[in-house]
Amino acid sequence: MGQRRTAIALGTLLLGAGGVATWVWQSRRNPSACPFGQRVFLDLPRPFLRRDDLLRILAPAPGERLLEVGPGTGYYTLDIAGHLEPGGQLDILDLQPAMLEETMRRAAAGGVRNVVPTPGNAQELPYPDATFDAAYLVATLGEVPGKDRALRELRRVLKQGGRLVVGEGQPDPHMVSLHDLREQAREVGLRYERHHGGRFGYLARFGVSEETP
Ligand SMILES: C[S@@+](CC[C@H](N)C(=O)[O-])C[C@H]1O[C@@H](n2cnc3c(N)ncnc32)[C@H](O)[C@@H]1O
């Protein structure tokens, strides 16, 4: 009896592990945007992608114009926007207008007025060349099918001397490894500077290289 129970428990465990592995594999092969209906997960604490770590590595300054791609419901937005005052602006771009609406609702409730929303796709940014002092995206690059196109676009809209911070972390099935990110960024002319974190989550900072690739 005891052996039978152990065998059933082991079988269930193996089936579960197989299911999770298949889900992760499929999510990576066919990346897609986190549905608005699952936004409750975006408010959970992030031990590996903390707001104050993003602030430190991105170093937003008063008067700057920054871009956040994929703000979701604004987990990082309000904090960063506050550090651009006085005189600065945070543009936010998301595929899903509902995410932008929710972020703008939270910004209004928090008295934050320097956030400008634009619906759009990271693979085709609707901004002129050299518009931003810095850009960042957290838990978003992995959801973009054309990561190289998105990085190329980010490189294009950043000013010379501009900076890009990419955050990726567990338990996101789309998580991009730091190794792959560094390779892809180098190919589009983004120079790796440093990162914070490790295998469970990291924030990596890149600079715009002088040469256009
Ligand atoms: C997992 S959520 C992360 C949201 C937020 N950065 C956070 O950490 O809470 C990813 C966000 O990126 C957006 N997104 C996914 N693919 C995108 C794309 N190709 N262009 C613009 N936004 C995209 C999704 O709509 C979603 O709001």
The ligand as an ORCA input file, in Angstrom:
! r2SCAN-3c Opt
* xyz 0 1
  C       5.047     40.887    -17.902
  S       4.474     42.506    -18.251
  C       5.646     43.465    -17.301
  C       5.079     44.801    -16.949
  C       6.000     45.709    -16.121
  N       7.211     46.026    -16.839
  C       6.306     45.059    -14.815
  O       7.470     44.626    -14.630
  O       5.395     44.972    -13.988
  C       5.004     42.831    -19.921
  C       4.390     44.060    -20.541
  O       4.988     44.257    -21.820
  C       3.986     44.501    -22.785
  N       4.477     44.039    -24.087
  C       4.682     42.760    -24.480
  N       5.136     42.719    -25.735
  C       5.245     44.002    -26.161
  C       5.628     44.619    -27.370
  N       6.020     43.894    -28.427
  N       5.593     45.964    -27.465
  C       5.179     46.715    -26.404
  N       4.790     46.188    -25.231
  C       4.808     44.857    -25.100
  C       2.777     43.740    -22.287
  O       1.591     44.240    -22.829
  C       2.889     43.942    -20.778
  O       2.259     45.125    -20.369
*
